[in-house]
Amino acid sequence: MRNPYLTSYFPLLSIIMFSLALSLRTEIELVSILKNAGIYDGMLEFFSDTGIKLSLLALLMVVYFMVFAALKLIADTINEVSLLLFSRDHEGESLKLIRKGSVIYFVGGIAALASFFSFTGIGSIFLLATLVYFIYFVYKISPNLTFAGIIGTVFFQVILWSTLVLGVMYLAVKVYNSLLASLPI
């Protein structure tokens, strides 16, 4: 008999691995910026070199962990709403079928740790894992969907994620532009 909860910790490990990969890369960049600005030498008077790096790593890990945990919560909600709207499955069998997809992000997290020297590499691995998971998700739930349901699910997911990403990018650009406009240049 196989335990259905064997891979239940994979989402947590995936979040930790992606967070660690991004934290390591960001810490390297941040230390470089602090050294170039001359701030790092002043920090060495209060902390050791290892203490500064570990503190930065821990802080960045918490921030990235929160971001990825929020993304997982949003993704699970969007997936379940799309199943609510378009699936003929009323027993929750589709949710059991897609649970094994966490292995995709787990493998992606391992690959991200291996390529922590590049923001582009980590981002590309995350986007590839997301695309593969989306294809897996649609494939696994397709027996419980009509053709119109499959089209509806795909468009629902794409439109919702596009709106979310473009909205965040728009807000970031607005804040950046207002910050630049407020500088006395």
N, C-alpha and C positions, 0 to 999 in steps of 0.2 A: 504494500500500500504506500502510495506517494503522498508526502505531506504537502498540502496546497499552500502552506505558508512559508515554504522553503525560501522563496525569493522575496518575501515581504520587506526585508531590510534593504533591498537594492535601491529604491528611490532615495533613502537617506544616505547611503554610501555614494550614490551618484552626485547628489547635491554637495556632499563633503568633498568629493574629488574635483568637481568643477570649481568649487569655491577655493580649494587649496591651489589649484593650477593658476587661477586668476590672481589669487592673493600673492603667490610667489612672484609672478611676473610684475604685478603692480608694486610690490615691495622693492624689487630691483630698480624699477623706474623712479619710485619715490625717493629712495636713498640717493640715487644719482642726482635728482633735482635738488635735494637738500644739500648735497656736497657742493654742487655748482653754485648754489645761493649762499654758501658759507654758513648755513644754519647747523649743519651736521656736526661741525667742530665744537660749537657751543653746546650741543646736546650731549657730546661725549664727556663734558664736565659733570653731568648729572647721572648719566647712564653709561654702562659699558657698551661696546659695539654690538655684542651679542644681545644684550638687553634691549637696545633700540630696535634691532631687526626682529627679535621675537615679539616685542610689543606691537610693532607695525603689522607683523604677520597675523597676530591674534586679532587685532582690530579689523583688519581687512577681511579676515576669515568670517568674522561675525557679520560684517556688512554684506559680503557676497552671499553668505549662507541665507541671510534674510531675503535678499533679492531672489535667489533661486527657489527658496521655500514659497515665497509669494507667487512666483511664476508657476510652480507646481500646483498650488491651490487654485489659481486662475485656470490653468489647463484642465485640471480635473473637473472643475465646475463647467467649463465650456464643453468638455466631452460629454458630461452627463446631461447637460441641457440639450445638446444636439441629439443624444439618444432619446431623451424625453419627447422631443419634437418630431423626430423622423423614424424612430425604430418601432417595429411591430412587437418587439420583445417586451413583455410586461412583467417578467419574472426576474429580470436582472442577470440573465445568462450572458449577455453581451459584456457586462462588467467583468465577469469571471474570465471571459475569453481574452480581454485586452490587458489583464493584469500581468501576463507574462512579458508584455512589451517593455517592462522596466529593465529587462536585460539589455535592451538597445542603449539606453542611457548609461547603464553601468559600464558597458564596453566603451562608450564614448567618453566617460569619465576617466577610465584608464588611459585611453589615447590622449586625452587632454593633459593628464599628468606627465605623459611622456613628451609632450610638446609645449611645456610651460615657458619656453624661451620666446614664444611668439604670441602676441595678442591675436593676430590674424589666424594662426593655427588653431588656437583654442576656440575662437569664434566660428571658424569653419567647421571644426569637429562638432560643436554644439548645433550648428545649423544642419549639418548632415545627419546627426542623430535625430534631430527634430523631424526632418523630412522622412527619414526611414521609419520613425515611429508613426508619423501621420499615415504613411502608406500601409503600415502594419495595422493601424487602427481601422482604417477603411476596409481593408481586406478581411479582418476578423469579424467586423460587424455586418458586412455586406449580406450574409445569409438571412439576417433579420430585417433587411431593408428592401423596399421596392427600388426600382431604377430611379424614380423621382426622389426617393428618400436618400439614395446615395448622392445624387446631385445636390439635394438640399443640405445634406451634412457637409459636403465639401465646401459649398459656397458659404454656409453658415460659419464654418471654422475659418476660412480664408478671410471673409469680410470682418469677422470679429477681431481676429489677430491683427489684420492690417489696420483697422481703426485704432486698436490699442497702441500699436507701435508708432503709427503716424501721429497720434495724439500726444504721446510722450515726447517724440522728436520735436513736434511743434512747440510744446511747452518749454523744452530745453532751449530751443532757438530763441523763443521770446524772452526767457530769463537771461540768456547770454547777451542778446541785443540790448536789453534794458540795463544790464550791468555795464556794458561798453558805453552806452549813452550817458550813464551817470558819472563816468570817469572824467575828471577835469583835464582834458587834453587840449 
